Amino acid sequence: MVRKARSTVLYDGCFAHVFSRALDKKLIFRSPDDFEFFKALLWRTKNKYQYRIHHYCLMNTHFHLAVSLDKLNTFSDALKELKQAYVTRVHGQNKQRKGPIWWGRFGSKIIEDEHYLAACGLYIEMNPVKAGMVERPEDWPYSSSRHYFLDQTDPLIDPYEKPAHETTSELSKKTNFTRGNIIGSELFRLQTQECAYAT
């Protein structure tokens, strides 16, 4: 199946859910130092390439980001640099491990607006709970959950007008995050798909 060009899914100035998984589901974050090193890479690339992180979750075999980006091309460069820098670390730690550690390019889903961004953020932060690793999202130290649930400062997080009138259960029911490449209302999905087919 021919995959869509990145530019038919994302565009300059959009919100996006971005994710990338390890090749063959191998562990890529094995220790607290690995997680912290990757967070430092996120900090470096987001400042260098001027994209904003609103939610994130680092798991042992993959990561999720909810971002807003000014320029799609520079964001793609940022993710390429981020992932390659981490490959260099893994190869430096384990001389027996050669070749790629990531499964292909990063995946992405366009997000309609800040309401859906908040819903997507909750979905992202619930990953460790769904995986049975912790009981509450804020128990996982490698995500943005403590920023939102415990009001802890996280230097990776850029603010946005998160809707306060909706409960977390309402947000989590707002949309389906598992299918397609669009997170938003039915109208937004139709409009976005029409634009993609027109290009």
Residue, then its C-alpha position, 0 to 999 in steps of 0.5 A: m500500500v502506498r503511504k501518504a506524503r507527510s504534507t497531505v497529513l500535516y501542515d504548517g501551524c497544525f497540532a499533531h500527535v506524533f509517535s515512533r516505535a522500536l524495531d521488532k518491539k525491542l527495548i530502546f529505553r532501558s534505564p532512567d538515564d536513557f529516558e532522561f537523555f531522550k528528554a534532553l534531546l527533546w529539549r534541544t530539538k524543540n528549541k533548535y527547530q521551534y516546535r512546541i510540546h504540549h504532552y508526551c509519554l516515553m515508553n520502553t519501546h516507543f514514544h508519543l508527542a502531542v505538538s504544535l509546529d510552525k513549519l512542517n519541513t523543519f519539524s521533520d528535520a527535528l524528528k530525524e535529528l532526535k531519533q538519529a542522536y538516540v541511535t548514536r547513543v544506543h550504538g555507543q552503549n552496545k557495540q554489538r547492536k548495529g543498524p536501525i533501532w526505530w521502525g521506519r519514519f515517525g507516525s503522525k495524526i493531525i489534531e483539529d483544535e485544542h479540545y482534541l489536543a487535550a483529549c489526545g494528551l490524556y490518551i498519551e498519558m494513559n499509555p503506562v496505565k493501559a500497559g499495566m505498568v502503573e495504576r495512575p498516569e501520574d505514577w509514570p515519571y517519563s510523561s507530561s502527566r505530573h505537569y497536568f495531574l500534580d501541577q509540577t513544572d516540566p520544562l518540556i511542556d509548552p502551555y496552551e488553553k486546555p479546556a477546563h470545563e470538560t472532565t477527563s472522562e469526557l475528554s477520553k470519550k471525545t474521539n477514537f485515537t486508534r484508526g486513521n490519521i485525523i483526530g477531530s470532529e466528523l466535519f474536520r475529518l471530511q474536510t481534511q480528507e477532501c483537501a488531501y485528495a485534492t493535492 
